[in-house]
Each structure stands twice: as structure tokens, then as C-alpha cells.
Amino acid sequence: MYYSISCTFKDHLVDWVLEYLVITEGKARAQTIMDNIDCRIAAMPVFPGLRQFPHGRQFKQWTGDDSKALMKVFVPAVASYLPDEMLKCFTAFLDFCYLVRRPDIDETDLKQIENALERFHHYREVFRDTGVRDDFNLPRQHALVHYREVIILFSALGGLCSSITESRHITAVKKPWRRSTQYQALSQMLLINQHLDKLATFTSELVYHKLLPPSHLPPPEIDFFDIEQDDVGPSDRNIIFGEVNLAKTRCRGFPRNLHSLGELISVPTLETMTRQFLHEQLSGDLELLPNRSHSNDLPFVESKINVFASAVAEFHAPRDVAGIRGMSRERIRCTESWKGAHRKDCALVVMHKEKVGFQRFDIQKKAEREAAMRAGQEEEATTEVDSGDENGTEDEDNDSDVDENLHPTKRRRNG
């Protein structure tokens, strides 16, 4: 997968676009256009799954992850500068890459893979017609032809890529290098790795013989909050239904009790709602208490409250881009300051007003929420036009209530 994604996309298609612009627009104008493309890439909004490129595509060392992240934002950035045939060539190649990375592939998927490859071969001829290429005798692109046969013989690739070893490179090379004196560091790095392996083995033996509690087991190799990891990606851990890991450090400056916290975020009923939520979870009773006289039956929260600006959710999603066991990882952020702007990745939307508690809500990400609200506005406008009878009645109940001031860990539906 590394050669098909990184090399074909970056070394071929992206470079061919620059050559095409030089041929058609001239060198100076082409450089201006590429600068505008870099500005568009850098201006992409913050969203889970979209990586930020502050300097556009101009960075020294491209990795497989860089290419996969840039593929998601490159086409809309160049759409107004390229002919339709080139854009169709890019989209056909992207379709092929995403199809072959699926963990489960059936006969329909194989036909779609073959169709995407045929479209890619058809539309790439535009680079020959414009004088960018004389031929396509490129081994890396020829390898794409064999993907369908390899999948039939050896099953789905499931995102298998040589870039997977980069995560091991971080623990075996980068971190030992930082711990060394950085002068003739090879022997120091080898000794550091040897000591760490021995300590991990010794600790595991002590836990196995019950000389240490299981909590002393070495931490998992995956650091959920490693700055070098993306917001969304595959996870190689064993299959679990779902798990949420909060950030390592709580947010400072927030009150440590529910009453004061509710006043700060303008939700005065936060304490009551939290106690009601705990009552539902502990007793299984999903009905709201009828009046305040029964509020003493709700559990009290006497411990200190911590507020976290991010969390990492791991869940089983075999149809998404996942690890070898079908596990995926996603980072959720809810903060007032993220790279100069506020960021709230998800919201609870009131979709079922007749229900109680969290059953009233559906979970939506930011992009999905904006699209749904636009669709709701269009539907409401259409309803107003169609219902313009003699009485001038209008439908006033089509809007959904959105509450963005929610803790990120409440992203899943409860109850």
C-alpha cells in the first residue's frame, strides 16, 4: 500500500499537476497557482480525520501517513485550476485506494475496484495529451493491476502497509535517541532498548507469579495522546465493544463542584441532570422523577469534578479503516482554544422530544450537524411555500435544538 499511495499520489500525480501548470500557464503563473493551492490546503477546517498542513504541501520529508492525509484535502484545493479529466483521474485513484483498504471485500467490491482502476487508466491519458508524460511505463502504477488478483488469492489487505513499522520506529529509535546524550548515541540507544525489554519482561513475570498486582503490568505500546498520532486511525488492540480514555491532564481553571461548574457554563441544572443521569445508570429506571420532592432519592455527587478537553474513543468498526482486528480509534476534542480557535467535534441534537433523558438525543459531528441543519432549513422553506393556503399556516416545529456546550465524553448515547 505504501508504493501505491505515497509514490503514485505524491511522486506521480501531484508532480504531474505542477508540470501541467508550468506547460499551460508558464513558470511564474504556475508558482502563483501552487502557492494558492498551498493556502487552500492550510485553510482546511479543523475536524477529526482531517490533518492540518500549516504550510500546505511544502514539507521536506513525505511519509505514507502524510500522503494519505493530503489525499483527503488535495482534490478540493485544486478543483478550480485543473480540467475535469484530471480531477476524474484523481477521484478514480482515490476510489481505488479506499476500496482496496477495506477489511472485508466481496464480489461487488472487486468489481468496483476493477472499475476504479479502469477509470484511472482512462483519465490519466490527459497527462499524455497535454505533454506532461510520453508514456506510463511506471512499475509502481503497474503494480495496481495485480491488486485484484492478490486480494482473491490472499484475502483483503485490510490497510496493510509498510508504514505500520513507523510506530515501532518511534519507540525503538526516536525515544531512545531523546534519552541519550546524542553523541555517539547508537550504543546508548541499544542499551536503553535492552534495559526496557528486560524491565518489561521482569515485571510481567512478577505479575504472573502474583508478586505484583496486575496494575503494574507495562503500559500498552500505543500512546493514545502521542502528538505524532492522528485524530482518527486504526487500532491493533484486541476486540472490545467500546472504550473511552480521557486526556492525561485535566483542564485548569474550572470549578471542582457541579453547582459552580453549571453556573460557569450557563447550565444551572447541571447538578440535577447529573444526579438524574446517575440514577438512571445505577437503577435502570429511565423515567424522570415527577417533582422536586423526590430529588432526595437521587444520588449525591460529593467528589471533586474534573473537566477534560479531549478523549480518545476506541471501538469495533470493521467496515471503517481499522486495524487487523477491526478496531478503530478516534480523538474527540471540546475546547475553547485549539490552534487559535474554539473546537467542538460533536453535539447532542434533540431529535425525539417525546422521550426522556438521553434518549431524546442523537449524536452528530460538526460537518454532519451543519449539513443536517442546512437540509432542515431547505425543507422548512419548501414546507412554507407548499403550505401557503388561505390561512397561511406554517410548520414551526422542524428545527432541532443543538447544544454544543457538552463534555466530549458524553458523545455516545446513554440509556
C-alpha positions as a LaTeX table, in Angstrom:
\begin{tabular}{lrrr}
\hline
Residue & $x$ (\AA) & $y$ (\AA) & $z$ (\AA) \\
\hline
Met1 & 0.00 & 0.00 & 0.00 \\
Tyr2 & 2.89 & 2.40 & 0.61 \\
Tyr3 & 4.03 & 2.46 & $-3.01$ \\
Ser4 & 0.53 & 2.76 & $-4.44$ \\
Ile5 & $-0.42$ & 5.63 & $-2.13$ \\
Ser6 & 2.73 & 7.58 & $-1.39$ \\
Cys7 & 4.58 & 7.07 & $-4.65$ \\
Thr8 & 1.72 & 7.13 & $-7.16$ \\
Phe9 & 0.00 & 10.04 & $-5.49$ \\
Lys10 & 2.92 & 12.21 & $-4.45$ \\
Asp11 & 5.71 & 11.30 & $-6.90$ \\
His12 & 3.41 & 10.97 & $-9.91$ \\
Leu13 & 0.05 & 12.75 & $-9.76$ \\
Val14 & 0.98 & 15.75 & $-7.61$ \\
Asp15 & 4.20 & 16.36 & $-9.54$ \\
Trp16 & 2.37 & 15.97 & $-12.84$ \\
Val17 & $-0.07$ & 18.69 & $-11.81$ \\
Leu18 & 2.83 & 21.11 & $-11.29$ \\
Glu19 & 4.31 & 20.20 & $-14.67$ \\
Tyr20 & 0.92 & 20.68 & $-16.33$ \\
Leu21 & 0.56 & 24.14 & $-14.80$ \\
Val22 & 4.06 & 25.11 & $-15.97$ \\
Ile23 & 3.25 & 23.97 & $-19.53$ \\
Thr24 & $-0.12$ & 25.71 & $-19.74$ \\
Glu25 & 0.38 & 28.80 & $-17.55$ \\
Gly26 & 4.10 & 29.46 & $-17.54$ \\
Lys27 & 6.55 & 29.04 & $-14.70$ \\
Ala28 & 5.74 & 32.26 & $-12.82$ \\
Arg29 & 1.98 & 31.87 & $-13.05$ \\
Ala30 & 2.24 & 28.17 & $-12.15$ \\
Gln31 & 4.15 & 29.02 & $-8.97$ \\
Thr32 & 1.48 & 31.55 & $-8.03$ \\
Ile33 & $-1.24$ & 28.93 & $-8.52$ \\
Met34 & 0.65 & 26.36 & $-6.43$ \\
Asp35 & 1.01 & 28.96 & $-3.66$ \\
Asn36 & $-2.77$ & 29.49 & $-3.77$ \\
Ile37 & $-3.26$ & 25.72 & $-3.57$ \\
Asp38 & $-0.98$ & 25.60 & $-0.51$ \\
Cys39 & $-3.06$ & 28.37 & 1.10 \\
Arg40 & $-6.25$ & 26.39 & 0.47 \\
Ile41 & $-4.74$ & 23.26 & 1.99 \\
Ala42 & $-3.55$ & 25.21 & 5.03 \\
Ala43 & $-7.02$ & 26.76 & 5.45 \\
Met44 & $-8.83$ & 23.44 & 5.78 \\
Pro45 & $-11.07$ & 23.47 & 8.88 \\
Val46 & $-10.18$ & 21.52 & 12.00 \\
Phe47 & $-12.13$ & 18.26 & 12.08 \\
Pro48 & $-11.50$ & 14.68 & 13.26 \\
Gly49 & $-9.86$ & 12.73 & 10.45 \\
Leu50 & $-8.56$ & 15.83 & 8.65 \\
Arg51 & $-4.93$ & 16.62 & 9.30 \\
Gln52 & $-3.70$ & 20.18 & 9.39 \\
Phe53 & $-0.97$ & 21.30 & 6.96 \\
Pro54 & 0.06 & 24.82 & 8.09 \\
His55 & 2.46 & 25.17 & 5.15 \\
Gly56 & 0.42 & 23.32 & 2.56 \\
Arg57 & 2.16 & 20.51 & 0.71 \\
Gln58 & 5.59 & 22.08 & 1.18 \\
Phe59 & 7.32 & 19.91 & 3.75 \\
Lys60 & 10.64 & 18.17 & 3.34 \\
Gln61 & 10.01 & 14.52 & 4.11 \\
Trp62 & 6.82 & 12.83 & 2.96 \\
Thr63 & 5.67 & 9.70 & 4.73 \\
Gly64 & 2.88 & 7.30 & 3.85 \\
Asp65 & 0.68 & 8.90 & 6.52 \\
Asp66 & 1.38 & 12.36 & 5.07 \\
Ser67 & 0.25 & 11.21 & 1.64 \\
Lys68 & $-2.90$ & 9.54 & 2.98 \\
Ala69 & $-3.80$ & 12.68 & 4.94 \\
Leu70 & $-3.13$ & 15.00 & 1.99 \\
Met71 & $-5.26$ & 12.85 & $-0.31$ \\
Lys72 & $-8.35$ & 13.86 & 1.68 \\
Val73 & $-7.94$ & 17.58 & 1.02 \\
Phe74 & $-5.97$ & 17.85 & $-2.23$ \\
Val75 & $-8.81$ & 17.46 & $-4.75$ \\
Pro76 & $-10.99$ & 20.34 & $-3.45$ \\
Ala77 & $-7.87$ & 22.52 & $-3.24$ \\
Val78 & $-7.01$ & 22.08 & $-6.95$ \\
Ala79 & $-10.55$ & 21.78 & $-8.33$ \\
Ser80 & $-10.69$ & 25.26 & $-9.90$ \\
Tyr81 & $-7.29$ & 25.00 & $-11.60$ \\
Leu82 & $-7.44$ & 21.63 & $-13.37$ \\
Pro83 & $-9.57$ & 20.28 & $-16.22$ \\
Asp84 & $-12.33$ & 17.80 & $-15.47$ \\
Glu85 & $-10.37$ & 14.85 & $-16.85$ \\
Met86 & $-7.55$ & 15.38 & $-14.35$ \\
Leu87 & $-9.97$ & 15.70 & $-11.46$ \\
Lys88 & $-11.67$ & 12.47 & $-12.54$ \\
Cys89 & $-8.23$ & 10.83 & $-12.68$ \\
Phe90 & $-7.60$ & 11.86 & $-9.06$ \\
Thr91 & $-11.03$ & 10.74 & $-7.86$ \\
Ala92 & $-10.70$ & 7.37 & $-9.63$ \\
Phe93 & $-7.34$ & 6.79 & $-7.95$ \\
Leu94 & $-8.75$ & 7.77 & $-4.55$ \\
Asp95 & $-11.69$ & 5.40 & $-5.05$ \\
Phe96 & $-9.25$ & 2.60 & $-5.83$ \\
Cys97 & $-7.12$ & 3.30 & $-2.74$ \\
Tyr98 & $-10.07$ & 3.41 & $-0.35$ \\
Leu99 & $-11.66$ & 0.28 & $-1.83$ \\
Val100 & $-8.55$ & $-1.92$ & $-1.56$ \\
Arg101 & $-8.03$ & $-0.81$ & 2.05 \\
Arg102 & $-11.35$ & $-2.23$ & 3.19 \\
Pro103 & $-11.06$ & $-5.04$ & 5.76 \\
Asp104 & $-13.85$ & $-7.03$ & 4.08 \\
Ile105 & $-14.14$ & $-7.31$ & 0.31 \\
Asp106 & $-16.84$ & $-9.19$ & $-1.61$ \\
Glu107 & $-17.59$ & $-9.70$ & $-5.32$ \\
Thr108 & $-19.26$ & $-6.30$ & $-5.59$ \\
Asp109 & $-16.20$ & $-4.61$ & $-4.11$ \\
Leu110 & $-13.93$ & $-6.43$ & $-6.56$ \\
Lys111 & $-16.00$ & $-5.12$ & $-9.46$ \\
Gln112 & $-15.80$ & $-1.60$ & $-8.03$ \\
Ile113 & $-12.01$ & $-1.94$ & $-7.66$ \\
Glu114 & $-11.69$ & $-3.05$ & $-11.28$ \\
Asn115 & $-13.97$ & $-0.24$ & $-12.44$ \\
Ala116 & $-12.00$ & 2.39 & $-10.48$ \\
Leu117 & $-8.72$ & 1.14 & $-11.97$ \\
Glu118 & $-10.16$ & 1.24 & $-15.49$ \\
Arg119 & $-11.34$ & 4.82 & $-14.94$ \\
Phe120 & $-7.91$ & 5.77 & $-13.60$ \\
His121 & $-6.17$ & 4.32 & $-16.66$ \\
His122 & $-8.66$ & 6.06 & $-18.95$ \\
Tyr123 & $-8.45$ & 9.54 & $-17.43$ \\
Arg124 & $-4.68$ & 9.55 & $-16.87$ \\
Glu125 & $-4.32$ & 9.84 & $-20.66$ \\
Val126 & $-4.96$ & 13.55 & $-20.20$ \\
Phe127 & $-1.39$ & 13.87 & $-18.91$ \\
Arg128 & $-0.12$ & 12.37 & $-22.17$ \\
Asp129 & $-2.41$ & 14.59 & $-24.28$ \\
Thr130 & $-1.15$ & 17.74 & $-22.55$ \\
Gly131 & 2.52 & 16.80 & $-22.96$ \\
Val132 & 3.25 & 16.06 & $-19.31$ \\
Arg133 & 4.06 & 12.37 & $-19.99$ \\
Asp134 & 5.27 & 10.47 & $-23.03$ \\
Asp135 & 4.29 & 7.06 & $-21.63$ \\
Phe136 & 3.13 & 5.34 & $-18.46$ \\
Asn137 & 5.79 & 2.65 & $-18.13$ \\
Leu138 & 5.88 & 3.03 & $-14.37$ \\
Pro139 & 6.32 & $-0.12$ & $-12.25$ \\
Arg140 & 4.58 & 1.43 & $-9.25$ \\
Gln141 & 1.43 & 2.17 & $-11.25$ \\
His142 & 1.63 & $-1.19$ & $-12.99$ \\
Ala143 & 1.51 & $-2.86$ & $-9.57$ \\
Leu144 & $-2.05$ & $-1.57$ & $-9.17$ \\
Val145 & $-3.17$ & $-4.04$ & $-11.84$ \\
His146 & $-2.27$ & $-7.01$ & $-9.61$ \\
Tyr147 & $-4.19$ & $-5.87$ & $-6.52$ \\
Arg148 & $-7.43$ & $-7.57$ & $-7.53$ \\
Glu149 & $-5.70$ & $-10.91$ & $-8.14$ \\
Val150 & $-3.73$ & $-10.68$ & $-4.89$ \\
Ile151 & $-6.92$ & $-9.97$ & $-2.91$ \\
Ile152 & $-8.59$ & $-13.04$ & $-4.45$ \\
Leu153 & $-5.60$ & $-15.25$ & $-3.59$ \\
Phe154 & $-4.70$ & $-13.91$ & $-0.15$ \\
Ser155 & $-7.90$ & $-12.13$ & 1.04 \\
Ala156 & $-8.34$ & $-8.43$ & 1.84 \\
Leu157 & $-5.30$ & $-6.30$ & 2.59 \\
Gly158 & $-7.12$ & $-4.52$ & 5.42 \\
Gly159 & $-4.93$ & $-1.42$ & 5.23 \\
Leu160 & $-1.68$ & $-3.44$ & 5.38 \\
Cys161 & 1.14 & $-1.03$ & 4.69 \\
Ser162 & 4.86 & $-0.88$ & 5.30 \\
Ser163 & 4.28 & 2.40 & 7.15 \\
Ile164 & 2.92 & 0.34 & 10.07 \\
Thr165 & 6.53 & $-0.20$ & 11.17 \\
Glu166 & 6.89 & 3.55 & 11.68 \\
Ser167 & 5.14 & 3.27 & 15.03 \\
Arg168 & 7.80 & 0.81 & 16.15 \\
His169 & 10.45 & 3.19 & 14.83 \\
Ile170 & 9.21 & 5.78 & 17.34 \\
Thr171 & 9.61 & 3.51 & 20.37 \\
Ala172 & 12.84 & 1.83 & 19.21 \\
Val173 & 14.71 & 4.81 & 17.74 \\
Lys174 & 13.19 & 8.23 & 18.41 \\
Lys175 & 12.51 & 7.94 & 22.14 \\
Pro176 & 15.85 & 6.22 & 22.96 \\
Trp177 & 17.61 & 8.93 & 20.94 \\
Arg178 & 15.97 & 11.63 & 23.06 \\
Arg179 & 17.05 & 9.84 & 26.24 \\
Ser180 & 20.67 & 9.53 & 25.11 \\
Thr181 & 23.40 & 12.17 & 25.22 \\
Gln182 & 23.01 & 12.42 & 21.40 \\
Tyr183 & 26.74 & 11.92 & 20.98 \\
Gln184 & 27.75 & 8.53 & 19.60 \\
Ala185 & 24.26 & 7.52 & 20.64 \\
Leu186 & 23.93 & 4.14 & 18.89 \\
Ser187 & 25.38 & 2.07 & 21.74 \\
Gln188 & 23.34 & 4.08 & 24.26 \\
Met189 & 20.12 & 3.52 & 22.30 \\
Leu190 & 20.74 & $-0.22$ & 22.08 \\
Leu191 & 21.42 & $-0.39$ & 25.81 \\
Ile192 & 18.26 & 1.62 & 26.58 \\
Asn193 & 16.12 & $-0.73$ & 24.48 \\
Gln194 & 17.73 & $-3.76$ & 26.12 \\
His195 & 17.06 & $-2.43$ & 29.63 \\
Leu196 & 13.45 & $-1.55$ & 28.80 \\
Asp197 & 12.78 & $-5.02$ & 27.38 \\
Lys198 & 14.28 & $-6.68$ & 30.46 \\
Leu199 & 12.28 & $-4.49$ & 32.82 \\
Ala200 & 9.05 & $-5.24$ & 30.94 \\
Thr201 & 9.76 & $-8.99$ & 30.97 \\
Phe202 & 10.67 & $-8.98$ & 34.65 \\
Thr203 & 7.52 & $-7.03$ & 35.57 \\
Ser204 & 5.34 & $-9.44$ & 33.58 \\
Glu205 & 6.90 & $-12.40$ & 35.39 \\
Leu206 & 6.25 & $-10.82$ & 38.78 \\
Val207 & 2.62 & $-10.21$ & 37.86 \\
Tyr208 & 2.27 & $-13.76$ & 36.55 \\
His209 & 3.55 & $-15.19$ & 39.84 \\
Lys210 & 1.25 & $-12.82$ & 41.76 \\
Leu211 & 4.13 & $-10.96$ & 43.35 \\
Leu212 & 2.80 & $-7.71$ & 41.88 \\
Pro213 & $-0.81$ & $-6.65$ & 41.17 \\
Pro214 & $-1.96$ & $-6.58$ & 37.52 \\
Ser215 & $-1.91$ & $-2.78$ & 37.64 \\
His216 & 1.90 & $-2.96$ & 37.48 \\
Leu217 & 1.87 & $-4.52$ & 34.02 \\
Pro218 & 3.76 & $-2.46$ & 31.42 \\
Pro219 & 1.53 & 0.12 & 29.71 \\
Pro220 & 0.30 & $-0.62$ & 26.18 \\
Glu221 & 2.65 & 0.28 & 23.37 \\
Ile222 & 0.08 & 2.63 & 21.85 \\
Asp223 & 0.16 & 6.06 & 23.46 \\
Phe224 & $-3.34$ & 7.41 & 22.90 \\
Phe225 & $-2.23$ & 11.01 & 23.32 \\
Asp226 & 1.05 & 10.85 & 21.39 \\
Ile227 & 1.35 & 14.09 & 19.43 \\
Glu228 & 2.65 & 12.14 & 16.45 \\
Gln229 & $-0.61$ & 10.24 & 16.04 \\
Asp230 & $-3.57$ & 11.46 & 14.02 \\
Asp231 & $-7.04$ & 12.14 & 15.41 \\
Val232 & $-8.52$ & 9.13 & 13.62 \\
Gly233 & $-6.84$ & 5.87 & 12.73 \\
Pro234 & $-6.70$ & 2.10 & 13.08 \\
Ser235 & $-6.01$ & 0.36 & 16.38 \\
Asp236 & $-4.30$ & $-3.02$ & 16.73 \\
Arg237 & $-5.62$ & $-3.90$ & 20.18 \\
Asn238 & $-7.93$ & $-6.85$ & 20.88 \\
Ile239 & $-11.63$ & $-6.57$ & 20.09 \\
Ile240 & $-13.73$ & $-4.69$ & 22.66 \\
Phe241 & $-17.20$ & $-3.17$ & 22.39 \\
Gly242 & $-16.01$ & 0.33 & 23.17 \\
Glu243 & $-13.74$ & 2.27 & 25.49 \\
Val244 & $-13.06$ & 5.93 & 26.23 \\
Asn245 & $-9.73$ & 7.19 & 27.61 \\
Leu246 & $-9.65$ & 10.73 & 28.96 \\
Ala247 & $-6.72$ & 13.07 & 28.48 \\
Lys248 & $-3.83$ & 12.71 & 30.90 \\
Thr249 & $-4.26$ & 16.23 & 32.32 \\
Arg250 & $-7.48$ & 17.92 & 33.40 \\
Cys251 & $-8.35$ & 21.47 & 32.36 \\
Arg252 & $-7.24$ & 24.08 & 34.86 \\
Gly253 & $-9.39$ & 26.99 & 35.95 \\
Phe254 & $-12.71$ & 25.14 & 36.14 \\
Pro255 & $-14.68$ & 24.77 & 39.42 \\
Arg256 & $-14.37$ & 21.39 & 41.12 \\
Asn257 & $-18.07$ & 21.07 & 42.07 \\
Leu258 & $-21.14$ & 20.63 & 39.86 \\
His259 & $-23.07$ & 23.65 & 41.13 \\
Ser260 & $-20.30$ & 26.17 & 40.39 \\
Leu261 & $-19.44$ & 24.43 & 37.13 \\
Gly262 & $-23.04$ & 24.67 & 35.97 \\
Glu263 & $-23.09$ & 28.41 & 36.67 \\
Leu264 & $-19.84$ & 28.88 & 34.75 \\
Ile265 & $-21.09$ & 27.15 & 31.57 \\
Ser266 & $-24.60$ & 28.67 & 31.90 \\
Val267 & $-26.30$ & 25.36 & 32.67 \\
Pro268 & $-27.78$ & 25.87 & 36.16 \\
Thr269 & $-29.47$ & 22.45 & 36.11 \\
Leu270 & $-26.17$ & 20.60 & 35.55 \\
Glu271 & $-26.10$ & 19.21 & 39.08 \\
Thr272 & $-29.69$ & 17.95 & 38.91 \\
Met273 & $-29.20$ & 16.44 & 35.45 \\
Thr274 & $-26.02$ & 14.69 & 36.55 \\
Arg275 & $-27.74$ & 13.20 & 39.59 \\
Gln276 & $-30.65$ & 12.11 & 37.39 \\
Phe277 & $-28.23$ & 10.53 & 34.93 \\
Leu278 & $-26.51$ & 8.60 & 37.72 \\
His279 & $-29.89$ & 7.46 & 38.98 \\
Glu280 & $-30.78$ & 6.12 & 35.52 \\
Gln281 & $-27.46$ & 4.32 & 35.15 \\
Leu282 & $-27.42$ & 2.79 & 38.62 \\
Ser283 & $-31.07$ & 1.78 & 38.91 \\
Gly284 & $-32.01$ & 1.23 & 35.29 \\
Asp285 & $-35.05$ & 3.48 & 35.75 \\
Leu286 & $-35.31$ & 5.69 & 32.66 \\
Glu287 & $-38.32$ & 7.71 & 33.86 \\
Leu288 & $-37.80$ & 11.20 & 35.22 \\
Leu289 & $-38.86$ & 11.83 & 38.79 \\
Pro290 & $-42.20$ & 13.71 & 38.75 \\
Asn291 & $-41.31$ & 16.56 & 41.10 \\
Arg292 & $-38.57$ & 18.02 & 43.24 \\
Ser293 & $-39.87$ & 16.37 & 46.39 \\
His294 & $-38.27$ & 13.14 & 45.20 \\
Ser295 & $-34.92$ & 14.77 & 44.44 \\
Asn296 & $-33.54$ & 13.45 & 47.73 \\
Asp297 & $-33.84$ & 9.97 & 46.24 \\
Leu298 & $-31.20$ & 10.88 & 43.66 \\
Pro299 & $-27.55$ & 10.04 & 44.41 \\
Phe300 & $-25.39$ & 12.89 & 45.63 \\
Val301 & $-22.07$ & 13.77 & 43.98 \\
Glu302 & $-19.63$ & 14.72 & 46.72 \\
Ser303 & $-16.34$ & 14.04 & 44.95 \\
Lys304 & $-14.38$ & 16.67 & 43.07 \\
Ile305 & $-15.23$ & 17.16 & 39.39 \\
Asn306 & $-12.57$ & 17.13 & 36.67 \\
Val307 & $-13.07$ & 18.69 & 33.23 \\
Phe308 & $-11.16$ & 17.30 & 30.25 \\
Ala309 & $-10.80$ & 18.92 & 26.85 \\
Ser310 & $-10.23$ & 15.71 & 24.87 \\
Ala311 & $-10.73$ & 11.99 & 24.96 \\
Val312 & $-9.81$ & 9.01 & 22.77 \\
Ala313 & $-12.56$ & 6.56 & 21.91 \\
Glu314 & $-11.76$ & 3.04 & 20.72 \\
Phe315 & $-14.50$ & 0.97 & 19.15 \\
His316 & $-15.08$ & $-2.03$ & 16.91 \\
Ala317 & $-15.84$ & $-0.82$ & 13.36 \\
Pro318 & $-14.74$ & $-3.45$ & 10.81 \\
Arg319 & $-16.29$ & $-1.57$ & 7.89 \\
Asp320 & $-14.22$ & 1.54 & 8.53 \\
Val321 & $-10.47$ & 1.91 & 8.09 \\
Ala322 & $-9.45$ & $-0.19$ & 11.06 \\
Gly323 & $-6.66$ & $-2.37$ & 12.40 \\
Ile324 & $-6.22$ & $-6.07$ & 11.74 \\
Arg325 & $-8.88$ & $-6.89$ & 14.37 \\
Gly326 & $-11.38$ & $-4.30$ & 13.17 \\
Met327 & $-10.66$ & $-1.77$ & 15.92 \\
Ser328 & $-10.64$ & 1.98 & 15.23 \\
Arg329 & $-9.52$ & 4.94 & 17.31 \\
Glu330 & $-10.88$ & 8.49 & 17.29 \\
Arg331 & $-9.90$ & 11.55 & 19.28 \\
Ile332 & $-12.74$ & 13.87 & 20.39 \\
Arg333 & $-11.98$ & 17.46 & 21.34 \\
Cys334 & $-14.13$ & 20.08 & 23.05 \\
Thr335 & $-12.09$ & 23.15 & 23.85 \\
Glu336 & $-12.36$ & 26.91 & 23.58 \\
Ser337 & $-8.80$ & 27.27 & 22.30 \\
Trp338 & $-7.37$ & 24.94 & 19.68 \\
Lys339 & $-4.78$ & 26.45 & 17.34 \\
Gly340 & $-6.30$ & 29.89 & 17.74 \\
Ala341 & $-9.98$ & 28.92 & 17.56 \\
His342 & $-12.59$ & 27.00 & 19.52 \\
Arg343 & $-13.20$ & 23.38 & 18.60 \\
Lys344 & $-16.21$ & 21.23 & 19.42 \\
Asp345 & $-16.20$ & 17.99 & 17.50 \\
Cys346 & $-19.69$ & 16.78 & 18.32 \\
Ala347 & $-23.04$ & 17.81 & 19.73 \\
Leu348 & $-26.24$ & 16.35 & 21.12 \\
Val349 & $-29.22$ & 17.13 & 18.87 \\
Val350 & $-32.79$ & 16.91 & 20.18 \\
Met351 & $-34.48$ & 14.59 & 17.69 \\
His352 & $-37.11$ & 12.85 & 19.86 \\
Lys353 & $-38.85$ & 15.42 & 22.06 \\
Glu354 & $-41.40$ & 12.90 & 23.34 \\
Lys355 & $-38.71$ & 10.78 & 25.02 \\
Val356 & $-36.87$ & 11.47 & 28.28 \\
Gly357 & $-33.23$ & 11.74 & 29.28 \\
Phe358 & $-30.51$ & 10.98 & 26.77 \\
Gln359 & $-32.94$ & 9.02 & 24.62 \\
Arg360 & $-34.07$ & 12.34 & 23.18 \\
Phe361 & $-30.66$ & 13.00 & 21.64 \\
Asp362 & $-28.77$ & 11.85 & 18.58 \\
Ile363 & $-25.03$ & 12.31 & 18.23 \\
Gln364 & $-23.70$ & 14.32 & 15.31 \\
Lys365 & $-20.27$ & 15.51 & 14.31 \\
Lys366 & $-19.76$ & 19.09 & 13.26 \\
Ala367 & $-19.88$ & 18.56 & 9.49 \\
Glu368 & $-22.87$ & 16.22 & 9.75 \\
Arg369 & $-24.64$ & 18.71 & 12.01 \\
Glu370 & $-24.14$ & 21.62 & 9.60 \\
Ala371 & $-25.36$ & 19.54 & 6.67 \\
Ala372 & $-28.43$ & 18.40 & 8.63 \\
Met373 & $-29.25$ & 21.95 & 9.68 \\
Arg374 & $-28.92$ & 23.19 & 6.09 \\
Ala375 & $-31.17$ & 20.37 & 4.92 \\
Gly376 & $-33.67$ & 21.20 & 7.67 \\
Gln377 & $-33.73$ & 24.85 & 6.65 \\
Glu378 & $-34.30$ & 23.94 & 3.00 \\
Glu379 & $-37.06$ & 21.52 & 3.98 \\
Glu380 & $-38.69$ & 24.16 & 6.17 \\
Ala381 & $-38.57$ & 26.71 & 3.35 \\
Thr382 & $-40.14$ & 24.21 & 0.97 \\
Thr383 & $-42.85$ & 23.41 & 3.52 \\
Glu384 & $-43.66$ & 27.08 & 3.93 \\
Val385 & $-44.03$ & 27.54 & 0.19 \\
Asp386 & $-46.14$ & 24.40 & $-0.27$ \\
Ser387 & $-48.37$ & 25.08 & 2.74 \\
Gly388 & $-49.27$ & 28.65 & 1.79 \\
Asp389 & $-53.04$ & 28.07 & 1.94 \\
Glu390 & $-55.77$ & 30.56 & 2.75 \\
Asn391 & $-54.97$ & 30.53 & 6.45 \\
Gly392 & $-51.23$ & 30.93 & 5.85 \\
Thr393 & $-50.30$ & 28.08 & 8.21 \\
Glu394 & $-46.67$ & 27.25 & 8.64 \\
Asp395 & $-44.77$ & 24.36 & 10.13 \\
Glu396 & $-42.86$ & 25.76 & 13.10 \\
Asp397 & $-41.56$ & 22.54 & 14.66 \\
Asn398 & $-38.96$ & 21.40 & 12.13 \\
Asp399 & $-35.93$ & 22.86 & 13.86 \\
Ser400 & $-33.66$ & 20.74 & 16.00 \\
Asp401 & $-32.16$ & 22.06 & 19.22 \\
Val402 & $-28.39$ & 21.83 & 19.33 \\
Asp403 & $-26.35$ & 22.04 & 22.49 \\
Glu404 & $-22.65$ & 22.47 & 21.72 \\
Asn405 & $-21.53$ & 23.12 & 25.31 \\
Leu406 & $-21.22$ & 19.47 & 26.18 \\
His407 & $-18.42$ & 17.40 & 27.59 \\
Pro408 & $-16.74$ & 15.31 & 24.87 \\
Thr409 & $-17.14$ & 12.10 & 26.82 \\
Lys410 & $-20.92$ & 12.39 & 26.51 \\
Arg411 & $-20.62$ & 11.72 & 22.81 \\
Arg412 & $-22.16$ & 8.27 & 23.00 \\
Arg413 & $-25.83$ & 7.75 & 23.59 \\
Asn414 & $-26.66$ & 6.56 & 27.07 \\
Gly415 & $-29.80$ & 4.67 & 28.00 \\
\hline
\end{tabular}
